[in-house]
């Protein structure tokens, strides 16, 4: 590929800077807006086998703080029981840490999850990992998740401990196993150009890279120090592409993953609000609706922070009703990472989901796990999931 052809792939063909953020009235990941999907973000523990010099002290631990596998299995089953009681029978579990692959029962938990496929409409799993295990472990990971509808990984590259060539090869191995992968890269202002060159190394190997702006220590805002040109790269650079599908096609393989039991249209039902039928590619994970009913799209919610679009206080949010987070080492169950509400409960003593979407109480929603959860401005008559009967309520 010629240099000018390669550079063309660095930029999104869909210009995210044209989105009228000040006019948006509904936001959500499309798989949540148009599926009966319940979403779980689960931090399995703070223990990590890396000790990066730049890691926040509260983000990792040298102590193995994992809870017993039996408790994790019971918690997963209880989450599903409460979700199904509220009409949700599709599930997405996202595991992180610390380093989740260090939990000795992690693959067992994934296998248990897969066994429930006959009783679910759809099941997907995500993992955020430093990819430190060897290829042998990842073979077992692919086997443990083979029955699921979709499997994805966010790979965190740490140059202090990882070799970029070996890291690249593990990702290509995962993609060959029908796993979607993107690399999270925090673009520190002082090292921006060096990190950009590293991002290009992976991008040119047909691997998705997420360019993340650096947050302050309290994770409430993006740090200062970016130039206007660097901010533009954060806003429109390195769009997500279907590299796993391309790799399977190149190897003359077809995905063996099952299809969803329900046929969900990627568009809102007729009659709710007039809107054009936009044929947005599936890689556009997030849908945003403006006050005129016009849909806009974004490849991932991680890009929100680059636009400083993360303040939803007062909006009606479905977090806590059709999504939760489990945070260690304290074991609290909350509606979202950034949420300032009281916890919904505890992993050992029990928890209770909301009975309907509730107003957001938090000033800033920095985590993409939070900002992607469907939400709407107060009083807006747009549904947050198929069959949502709560919109338009006083």
For each residue, the residues with C-beta under 8 A, 3 or more apart:
1: 5 6
2: 5 6
3: 6 7
4: 7 8
5: 1 2 8 9
6: 1 2 3 9 10 204
7: 3 4 10 11
8: 4 5 11
9: 5 6 203 241
10: 6 7 200 203 237 238
11: 7 8 236 237 239
12: 15 16 236 237 239 299
13: 239
14: 239 284 297 299
15: 12 18 236
16: 12 19 235 236 298 303 307
17: 232 235 236
18: 15 296
19: 16 24 288 296 298 307
20: 23 24 290 296
21: 24 307 309
22:
23: 20 290 291 292
24: 19 20 21 27 288 289 290 291 296 309
25: 289 290 291 376 377 380 382
26: 288 289 374 375 376 377 380 382 384
27: 24 286 287 288 289 312 371 374 375 376
28: 32 33 286 287 372 373 374 375 384
29: 32 33 285 286 287 301 372 373 374
30: 33 34 266 284 285 286 287
31: 34 35 37 92 124 285
32: 28 29 35 37 39 318 322 323 372 373 374 384 385
33: 28 29 30 268 287 374 383 384 385
34: 30 31 264 265 266 267 268 385 386
35: 31 32 90 121 122 260 262 264 385 386
36: 87 88 89 90 121 262 385 386 387
37: 31 32 88 90 91 92 122 322 385
38: 79 80 83 88 90 91 92 322 323
39: 32 91 92 94 322 323 373
40: 79 91 92 93 94 323 324 325 326
41: 94 96 323 324 325 326 337 369
42: 93 94 95 96 325 326
43: 46 96 97 98 325 326 327 328
44: 66 67 72 95 96 97 98 100 103 106 328
45: 61 64 65 66 67 97 98 100 102 103 328 329
46: 43 58 59 60 61 63 65 97 98 328 329
47: 60 61 62 63 64 65 66 97 98 99 102
48: 51 55 60 61 97 98 99 102 130
49: 99 102 130 132
50: 55 60 99 130 132 158 160 161
51: 48 55 60 62
52: 55 158 160 161
53: 160
54:
55: 48 50 51 52 59 60
56: 59 60 217
57: 60
58: 46
59: 46 55 56 98
60: 46 47 48 50 51 55 56 57 97 98
61: 45 46 47 48 65 98 329
62: 47 51
63: 46 47
64: 45 47 102
65: 45 46 47 61 98 328 329
66: 44 45 47 102 103 104 105
67: 44 45 71 72 328 331 347 348
68: 71 72 105
69: 72 73 103 104 105 108 109
70: 73 74
71: 67 68 74 75 347 348
72: 44 67 68 69 75 76 105 109
73: 69 70 76 77 108 109 112
74: 70 71 77 78
75: 71 72 78 79 326 347
76: 72 73 79 80 93 109 112 113
77: 73 74 80 81
78: 74 75 81 82 350 351
79: 38 40 75 76 82 83 324
80: 38 76 77 83 84 91 116
81: 77 78 84 85
82: 78 79 85 86 352 353
83: 38 79 80 86 88 89 91 322 353
84: 80 81 87 88 89
85: 81 82
86: 82 83 321 322 353 355
87: 36 84 387
88: 36 37 38 83 84 91 322 385
89: 36 83 84 119 120 121
90: 35 36 37 38 120 121 122 123 260 262
91: 37 38 39 40 80 83 88 120 122 123 124
92: 31 37 38 39 40 123 124 125 126
93: 40 42 76 113 124 125 126
94: 39 40 41 42 125 126 127 128 369
95: 42 44 100 106 125 126 127 128
96: 41 42 43 44 100 127 128
97: 43 44 45 46 47 48 60 100 102 103 128
98: 43 44 45 46 47 48 59 60 61 65 102 328
99: 47 48 49 50 102 129 130 132
100: 44 45 95 96 97 103 106 127 128 129
101: 106 127 129 132 133 137 141
102: 45 47 48 49 64 66 97 98 99
103: 44 45 66 69 97 100 106 109
104: 66 69
105: 66 68 69 72 108 109
106: 44 95 100 101 103 109 110
107: 110 111 140 141 144
108: 69 73 105 111 112
109: 69 72 73 76 103 105 106 112 113
110: 106 107 113 114 125 141 144 145
111: 107 108 114 115 144
112: 73 76 108 109 115 116
113: 76 93 109 110 116 123 125 148
114: 110 111 117 123 144 145 146 147 148
115: 111 112 147
116: 80 112 113 119 120 123
117: 114 120 123 147 148 258
118:
119: 89 116
120: 89 90 91 116 117 123 261
121: 35 36 89 90 260 261 262
122: 35 37 90 91 149 260 261 262
123: 90 91 92 113 114 116 117 120 148 149
124: 31 91 92 93 148 149 150 151 152
125: 92 93 94 95 110 113 145 148 150 151 152
126: 92 93 94 95 151 152 153 154
127: 94 95 96 100 101 152 153 154
128: 94 95 96 97 100 153 154 156 184
129: 99 100 101 132 153 154 155 156
130: 48 49 50 99 155 156 157 158 161 162
131: 153 155 156 162 167 170 171
132: 49 50 99 101 129 161 162
133: 101 136 137 138
134: 137 138
135: 138 139 170 173
136: 133 139 140
137: 101 133 134 140 141
138: 133 134 135 141 142 170 173 174 177
139: 135 136 142 143
140: 107 136 137 143 144
141: 101 107 110 137 138 144 145
142: 138 139 145 146 151 174 177 178 179
143: 139 140 146
144: 107 110 111 114 140 141
145: 110 114 125 141 142 148 151 179
146: 114 142 143 256 257
147: 114 115 117 258
148: 113 114 117 123 124 125 145 151 257
149: 122 123 124 257 258 259 260
150: 124 125 180 257
151: 124 125 126 142 145 148 178 179 180 257
152: 124 125 126 127 179 180 181 182
153: 126 127 128 129 131 174 179 180 181 182
154: 126 127 128 129 181 182 183 184 210
155: 129 130 131 167 170 171 181 182 183 184
156: 128 129 130 131 183 184
157: 130 162 164 167 183 184 185 198 202
158: 50 52 130 161 162
159: 162 164 198
160: 50 52 53
161: 50 52 130 132 158
162: 130 131 132 157 158 159 166 167
163: 166 167
164: 157 159 167 168 198 201 202
165: 168 169
166: 162 163 169 170
167: 131 155 157 162 163 164 170 171
168: 164 165 171 172 201 202 205 207
169: 165 166 172 173
170: 131 135 138 155 166 167 173 174
171: 131 155 167 168 174 175 181 183 202 205 207
172: 168 169 175 176 205 207 247
173: 135 138 169 170 176 177
174: 138 142 153 170 171 177 179 181
175: 171 172 178 179 180 181 207 243 244 247 248
176: 172 173 247 248 251 253
177: 138 142 173 174
178: 142 151 175 244 248 255 256 257
179: 142 145 151 152 153 174 175 244
180: 150 151 152 153 175 244
181: 152 153 154 155 171 174 175 207 208 243 244
182: 152 153 154 155 207 208 209 210 240 300
183: 154 155 156 157 171 199 202 207 208 209 210
184: 128 154 155 156 157 210 212 302
185: 157 195 198 199 209 210 211 212
186: 195 212 213 214
187: 192 195 196 211 212 213 214 226 230 234
188: 191 192 195 214
189: 192 214 223 224 225 226 230
190: 225
191: 188 194 195
192: 187 188 189 195 196 226 230
193: 196 197
194: 191 197 198
195: 185 186 187 188 191 192 198 199
196: 187 192 193 199 200 233
197: 193 194 200 201
198: 157 159 164 185 194 195 201 202
199: 183 185 195 196 202 203 209 211 238
200: 10 196 197 203 204
201: 164 168 197 198 204 205
202: 157 164 168 171 183 198 199 205 207 209
203: 9 10 199 200 206 207 208 209 238
204: 6 200 201
205: 168 171 172 201 202
206: 203 243 246 247
207: 168 171 172 175 181 182 183 202 203 243
208: 181 182 183 203 238 240 241 243
209: 182 183 185 199 202 203 238
210: 154 182 183 184 185 238 240 300 302
211: 185 187 199 233 234 237 238 306
212: 184 185 186 187 302 305
213: 186 187 222 223 226 234 305 306
214: 186 187 188 189 222 223
215: 219 220 221 222 223 305 366
216: 219 220 221 222 223
217: 56
218:
219: 215 216 338 366 367
220: 215 216 363 364 366
221: 215 216 308 364 366
222: 213 214 215 216 226 305 306 308
223: 189 213 214 215 216
224: 189
225: 189 190
226: 187 189 192 213 222 230 231 234
227: 230 231
228: 231 232
229: 232 233
230: 187 189 192 226 227 233 234
231: 226 227 228 234 235 306
232: 17 228 229 235 236 237
233: 196 211 229 230 236 237
234: 187 211 213 226 230 231 237 303 306
235: 16 17 231 232 303 306 307
236: 11 12 15 16 17 232 233 239
237: 10 11 12 211 232 233 234
238: 10 199 203 208 209 210 211
239: 11 12 13 14 236 283 299
240: 182 208 210 283 285 299 300
241: 9 208 246 283
242: 245 246 282 283
243: 175 181 206 207 208 246 247
244: 175 178 179 180 181 247 248
245: 242 248 249 255
246: 206 241 242 243 249 250
247: 172 175 176 206 243 244 250 251
248: 175 176 178 244 245 251 253 254 255
249: 245 246 252 253
250: 246 247
251: 176 247 248
252: 249
253: 176 248 249
254: 248
255: 178 245 248
256: 146 178
257: 146 148 149 150 151 178
258: 117 147 149
259: 149
260: 35 90 121 122 149 263 264
261: 120 121 122
262: 35 36 90 121 122
263: 260
264: 34 35 260 386
265: 34
266: 30 34 280 282
267: 34 275 277
268: 33 34 272 273 275 382 383
269: 272 383
270:
271:
272: 268 269 381 382 383
273: 268 289 293 381 382
274: 293
275: 267 268 289 293 294 295
276: 294 295
277: 267
278: 295 297
279:
280: 266 284 287 295 297
281: 284
282: 242 266
283: 239 240 241 242 299
284: 14 30 280 281 287 297 298 299
285: 29 30 31 240 298 299 300 301 372
286: 27 28 29 30 297 298 299 300 301 372
287: 27 28 29 30 33 280 284 295 296 297
288: 19 24 26 27 295 296 297 298
289: 24 25 26 27 273 275 293 294 295 296 382
290: 20 23 24 25 293 294 296
291: 23 24 25
292: 23
293: 273 274 275 289 290
294: 275 276 289 290
295: 275 276 278 280 287 288 289
296: 18 19 20 24 287 288 289 290
297: 14 278 280 284 286 287 288
298: 16 19 284 285 286 288 301 303 304
299: 12 14 239 240 283 284 285 286 303
300: 182 210 240 285 286 303 368
301: 29 285 286 298 304 368 371 372
302: 184 210 212 305 368
303: 16 234 235 298 299 300 306 307
304: 298 301 307 309 310 368 371
305: 212 213 215 222 302 308 309 310 366 368
306: 211 213 222 231 234 235 303
307: 16 19 21 235 303 304
308: 221 222 305
309: 21 24 304 305 371
310: 304 305 364 365 366 371
311: 363 364 365
312: 27 315 317 360 362 365 371 375
313: 360 361 362 363
314: 359 360 377 378
315: 312 359 360 375 376 377 378
316: 357 358 359 360 375 376 377 378 380 384
317: 312 320 335 336 357 358 359 360 373 374 375
318: 32 321 322 323 357 373 374 375 384 385
319: 322 323 324 335 336 339 360 370 373 375
320: 317 323 324 334 335 336 339 341 344 353 354 358
321: 86 318 353 354 355 356 357 358
322: 32 37 38 39 83 86 88 318 319 373 384 385
323: 32 38 39 40 41 318 319 320 335 336 373
324: 40 41 79 319 320 333 334 335 344 351 353
325: 40 41 42 43 333 334 335 336 337 369
326: 40 41 42 43 75 331 332 333 347
327: 43 330 331 332 333 334 337
328: 43 44 45 46 65 67 98 331
329: 45 46 61 65
330: 327
331: 67 326 327 328 346 347 348
332: 326 327 343 345 346 347
333: 324 325 326 327 343 344 345 346 347 351
334: 320 324 325 327 337 339 341 343 344
335: 317 319 320 323 324 325 339 341 344 354 358
336: 317 319 320 323 325 339 362 365 367 369 370 373
337: 41 325 327 334 367 369 370
338: 219 362 364 365 366 367 370
339: 319 320 334 335 336 361 362 370
340: 361 362 363
341: 320 334 335 358 361 362
342:
343: 332 333 334 346 351
344: 320 324 333 334 335 351 352 353 354
345: 332 333 349 350 351 352
346: 331 332 333 343 349 350 351
347: 67 71 75 326 331 332 333 351
348: 67 71 331
349: 345 346
350: 78 345 346
351: 78 324 333 343 344 345 346 347
352: 82 344 345
353: 82 83 86 320 321 324 344
354: 320 321 335 344 357 358
355: 86 321
356: 321 390
357: 316 317 318 321 354 375 384 390
358: 316 317 320 321 335 341 354
359: 314 315 316 317 378
360: 312 313 314 315 316 317 319 365 375
361: 313 339 340 341
362: 312 313 336 338 339 340 341 365
363: 220 311 313 340
364: 220 221 310 311 338
365: 310 311 312 336 338 360 362 370 371
366: 215 219 220 221 305 310 338 370 371
367: 219 336 337 338 370 371
368: 300 301 302 304 305 371 372
369: 41 94 325 336 337 372 373
370: 319 336 337 338 339 365 366 367 373
371: 27 301 304 309 310 312 365 366 367 368
372: 28 29 32 285 286 301 368 369
373: 28 29 32 39 317 318 319 322 323 336 369 370
374: 26 27 28 29 32 33 317 318 384 385
375: 26 27 28 312 315 316 317 318 319 357 360 384
376: 25 26 27 315 316 380 382 384 391
377: 25 26 314 315 316 380
378: 314 315 316 359
379:
380: 25 26 316 376 377 391
381: 272 273 391 392
382: 25 26 268 272 273 289 376 391
383: 33 268 269 272 386 387 388 391
384: 26 28 32 33 316 318 322 357 374 375 376 388 390 391
385: 32 33 34 35 36 37 88 318 322 374 388
386: 34 35 36 264 383
387: 36 87 383
388: 383 384 385 391
389:
390: 356 357 384 393
391: 376 380 381 382 383 384 388
392: 381
393: 390
394:
